[in-house]
Amino acid sequence: MSQNLKSIFIDGEAGTTGLGIRERLADVPEVVVRSIDPEKRKDPAARKEMMAGVDLVVLCLPDDAAKESVALADELGTDAPKIVDASTAHRVAPGWTYGFAELEPGFAAKVANANRVANPGCYPTGGIALLRPLVDAGLLPADYPITVNAVSGYSGGGKSMIEAYEAGTAPDFELYGLGLKHKHLPELQVYSRLERRPIFVPSVGNFRQGMLVSVPLHLDTLPGKPKPADLEAALAERYAGSTYVSVLPADPSGKLEPEALNDTNKLELRVYGNADLGQAVLVARLDNLGKGASGAAVQNIRLMLGLPEG
């Protein structure tokens, strides 16, 4: 059995996403995670040697460091391992497959056959899941002016933000990215098939993990003036039979909290709307550390190594 194990090296395993991936892989009996000597984790030669001896490398690094790791892998030529990059560096780069297996019918097979996969960002996972099916169905024009609002737990903000919240020195809630140039915007636009750059307003709350992504729509400005039920039906058709993505009825309370899917790889989509008013709000709920990061990475790893998806 041990001879059939797939080997994985997590370059940057000490960070939040790396630790999450390692923890999830502990429940995958078909793989073994190999670690580098902590003193050599920034040694290019040692990292290259590690890459040469595994089936797949996961990059949990800042963008520039991720690019450097890919360059090291390139030097291995035909012996280069498969790569899952959890950074932002390659999400819209040529030659890379976007790691949202549910992007469109049959896309999981494309991930499975890819050698280089860019793991999606947490916010775009929710936004793309809501928008792409509606654009594909013709319910939402590609040039429609879209606004995406989102709130995340503080664990997605990096070491300094985590330390500030856990020390009680951070605000309970804050908007950020108000320069309208958040690093997740390119993938959000490209994979939602939007021709017009959306406005994206992220925020962070005083809870560790969990996420809500919402998109308000004026239905009377859309072609054919669709009803909320039409939007829900299009989403339900797209994700029918999906392992991780579900389309659920809107909660009649008109409320939704962000933490219900923590520690899972699930993604829930809902359409809240008022047909008489011609308005709707699309909402995605996920764990920013699950389907928004480590969970999606492990899903992609499974697909790329020929293992059951989950």
C-alpha positions in Angstrom: 0.0 0.0 0.0 2.8 2.5 0.9 4.3 2.1 -2.5 1.0 3.4 -4.0 0.8 6.6 -1.9 1.0 9.9 -3.6 3.5 12.3 -2.2 2.9 16.0 -1.6 5.1 18.9 -0.6 3.4 22.0 0.8 5.8 24.9 0.2 4.7 27.3 2.9 3.0 24.8 5.2 3.4 27.0 8.3 0.8 29.6 7.2 -2.9 29.5 7.7 -3.8 27.9 4.4 -0.8 25.5 4.5 -1.8 24.3 8.0 -5.4 23.9 6.9 -4.4 21.8 3.9 -2.1 19.6 5.9 -4.8 19.0 8.5 -7.3 18.1 5.8 -4.8 15.8 4.0 -4.4 13.9 7.3 -7.8 12.4 6.5 -6.8 11.3 3.0 -5.1 7.8 3.4 -3.9 7.8 -0.2 -1.4 10.6 0.3 1.7 11.3 2.3 2.9 14.9 3.1 6.6 15.4 3.0 8.1 18.4 4.9 11.3 20.2 4.4 13.8 21.0 7.2 12.6 24.3 8.6 16.1 25.7 8.4 16.1 25.0 4.6 12.6 26.3 3.8 14.0 29.3 2.0 16.9 27.4 0.4 16.2 27.1 -3.4 18.3 24.0 -3.8 16.6 22.2 -1.0 13.2 23.2 -2.2 14.0 22.1 -5.7 15.2 18.7 -4.5 12.0 18.3 -2.5 9.9 19.1 -5.6 11.8 16.5 -7.6 10.8 13.8 -5.2 7.0 14.3 -5.0 4.0 14.0 -7.2 2.4 17.3 -6.4 3.5 20.6 -4.8 1.1 23.0 -3.1 2.3 26.7 -3.0 1.1 28.6 0.1 3.3 31.6 -0.4 3.1 35.3 -1.2 2.8 36.0 -4.9 6.4 36.7 -5.7 7.6 33.7 -3.7 5.1 31.5 -5.5 6.5 32.7 -8.9 10.0 31.8 -7.7 8.8 28.3 -6.7 7.2 27.8 -10.1 10.5 28.8 -11.7 12.3 26.2 -9.7 9.8 23.6 -10.8 10.3 24.6 -14.4 14.0 23.8 -14.1 13.0 20.2 -13.5 11.6 19.8 -17.0 9.7 16.6 -17.5 10.4 15.6 -13.9 8.4 18.7 -12.6 5.6 17.8 -10.2 2.0 18.9 -10.6 1.3 22.3 -8.8 -1.6 23.8 -6.9 -0.9 27.5 -6.3 -2.9 29.0 -3.4 -1.6 32.5 -4.1 -3.0 35.1 -6.4 0.0 34.9 -8.7 -1.4 32.6 -11.5 -5.2 32.8 -11.3 -5.6 34.5 -14.6 -2.2 33.5 -16.1 -2.0 31.6 -19.4 -1.3 27.9 -19.0 -2.9 27.6 -15.6 -6.3 26.0 -14.9 -8.6 27.9 -12.5 -9.3 25.5 -9.6 -13.1 26.0 -9.2 -14.2 22.5 -10.2 -17.9 23.6 -10.4 -17.2 26.5 -12.8 -19.1 24.9 -15.6 -20.2 21.4 -16.6 -17.3 19.1 -17.1 -14.8 21.5 -15.6 -13.7 19.1 -12.8 -12.3 16.9 -15.6 -10.2 19.8 -16.8 -8.8 20.3 -13.3 -8.1 16.6 -13.0 -6.1 16.7 -16.3 -4.2 19.8 -15.4 -0.6 20.0 -14.3 -0.9 23.5 -12.9 -3.9 24.7 -11.0 -4.5 28.1 -9.5 -6.6 27.8 -6.3 -9.4 30.4 -6.3 -9.7 33.3 -3.9 -12.3 33.1 -1.2 -14.4 36.1 -2.2 -14.4 35.2 -6.0 -15.5 31.6 -5.2 -18.8 33.0 -3.9 -19.1 35.7 -6.5 -18.3 33.6 -9.5 -20.6 30.8 -8.3 -23.5 33.2 -8.2 -22.8 35.2 -11.4 -21.3 32.8 -14.0 -24.5 30.6 -14.4 -26.7 33.7 -14.8 -24.3 35.2 -17.5 -24.2 31.8 -19.2 -28.0 31.5 -19.2 -28.4 35.0 -20.7 -30.2 36.3 -17.6 -27.4 38.7 -16.7 -25.7 40.7 -19.5 -22.0 40.5 -19.5 -21.7 44.3 -19.5 -24.2 44.7 -16.6 -22.8 47.0 -13.8 -22.3 44.5 -11.0 -21.6 45.3 -7.3 -20.3 42.5 -5.1 -20.3 43.0 -1.3 -18.7 40.5 1.1 -17.8 40.0 4.7 -15.2 37.5 5.9 -13.8 36.2 9.2 -10.5 37.7 10.1 -8.5 34.5 9.5 -8.4 35.4 5.8 -6.5 38.7 6.5 -3.0 37.3 7.2 -0.9 37.1 10.3 -1.0 40.8 11.4 -4.8 40.9 11.2 -5.3 37.6 13.0 -3.0 38.9 15.8 -4.9 42.2 16.1 -8.3 40.5 16.4 -7.1 37.9 18.8 -5.4 40.6 20.9 -8.7 42.6 20.9 -7.1 45.7 19.2 -8.9 45.4 15.9 -12.4 47.0 15.2 -15.4 44.8 15.4 -16.1 45.5 11.7 -14.5 47.4 8.9 -14.7 47.9 5.2 -11.4 47.7 3.2 -10.2 47.6 -0.4 -12.0 51.0 -0.9 -9.4 51.9 -3.5 -11.4 49.5 -5.7 -8.3 47.5 -6.7 -8.6 44.5 -4.5 -6.4 41.6 -5.8 -9.3 39.3 -6.3 -11.0 41.5 -8.9 -9.3 40.1 -12.0 -10.4 36.5 -11.4 -13.9 37.7 -10.3 -14.3 39.5 -13.6 -12.7 36.9 -15.9 -14.4 33.8 -14.6 -17.8 35.4 -14.1 -17.5 36.4 -17.8 -18.1 40.0 -17.0 -17.1 42.5 -19.7 -17.5 45.5 -17.3 -15.2 45.6 -14.2 -17.4 45.0 -11.1 -17.3 47.1 -8.0 -16.1 44.9 -5.1 -16.5 46.0 -1.5 -14.9 43.5 1.0 -15.2 43.7 4.8 -14.0 41.9 7.8 -15.9 41.1 11.0 -14.8 40.0 14.5 -15.2 36.3 14.0 -12.5 33.9 13.0 -13.9 32.2 9.9 -16.9 32.2 7.7 -18.0 34.3 4.8 -21.0 35.9 3.0 -20.8 37.2 -0.5 -23.8 39.2 -1.8 -24.8 40.7 -5.2 -27.8 43.1 -5.4 -29.7 43.2 -8.6 -32.5 45.5 -10.0 -34.4 42.8 -12.0 -36.4 45.4 -13.9 -33.2 46.5 -15.6 -32.4 43.0 -16.9 -33.4 41.5 -20.2 -36.9 39.9 -19.9 -37.2 41.3 -16.3 -36.7 37.8 -14.7 -38.2 36.9 -11.4 -36.2 35.8 -8.4 -37.5 32.3 -9.0 -35.9 32.4 -12.5 -32.5 33.2 -11.1 -32.8 30.5 -8.5 -33.8 28.0 -11.1 -30.8 28.8 -13.3 -28.5 28.3 -10.3 -30.2 25.1 -9.3 -29.8 23.7 -12.8 -26.1 24.6 -13.0 -25.2 22.9 -9.7 -27.6 19.9 -9.8 -25.8 16.9 -8.5 -22.8 18.9 -7.2 -21.0 17.4 -4.2 -20.2 20.6 -2.5 -22.3 23.4 -4.0 -26.0 23.6 -3.1 -28.8 26.0 -4.1 -31.2 26.5 -1.2 -34.4 28.4 -0.7 -34.1 31.9 0.9 -34.6 31.8 4.6 -38.0 33.3 5.3 -36.5 35.2 8.3 -34.6 37.4 5.8 -31.4 36.8 7.8 -28.2 34.8 7.2 -25.2 34.4 9.4 -21.7 33.6 8.0 -20.3 30.8 10.2 -22.7 27.9 9.6 -20.4 26.1 7.1 -17.1 26.5 9.0 -14.7 23.5 8.7 -16.5 22.2 5.6 -15.9 22.5 1.9 -19.5 23.4 1.3 -20.8 26.4 -0.6 -24.5 27.4 -0.3 -26.2 29.7 -2.7 -29.5 31.6 -2.2 -31.7 34.1 -4.0 -33.5 36.6 -1.8 -36.0 38.6 -3.8 -39.2 40.6 -4.1 -40.9 40.0 -7.4 -43.3 42.9 -6.9 -40.4 45.3 -6.3 -38.3 43.9 -9.0 -35.3 43.4 -6.8 -33.1 40.5 -5.6 -30.0 39.8 -3.7 -27.9 36.8 -4.5 -26.0 35.4 -1.5 -23.2 32.8 -1.2 -22.2 31.4 2.1 -18.9 29.5 2.6 -16.0 29.0 5.0 -13.2 31.3 3.8 -10.7 28.7 5.1 -12.7 25.8 3.5 -14.2 26.1 0.0 -12.5 29.5 0.0 -8.9 28.1 0.6 -7.7 24.8 2.1 -10.9 22.8 1.3 -10.8 23.8 -2.3 -7.1 23.1 -2.5 -7.6 19.5 -1.2 -10.5 19.0 -3.6 -8.2 20.1 -6.5 -5.4 17.9 -5.1 -7.7 14.9 -5.1 -8.8 15.5 -8.7 -5.3 16.0 -9.9 -4.0 12.8 -8.3 -6.9 10.7 -9.5 -8.5 10.3 -6.1 -12.2 10.4 -5.3 -13.3 14.1 -5.1 -14.4 13.8 -1.5 
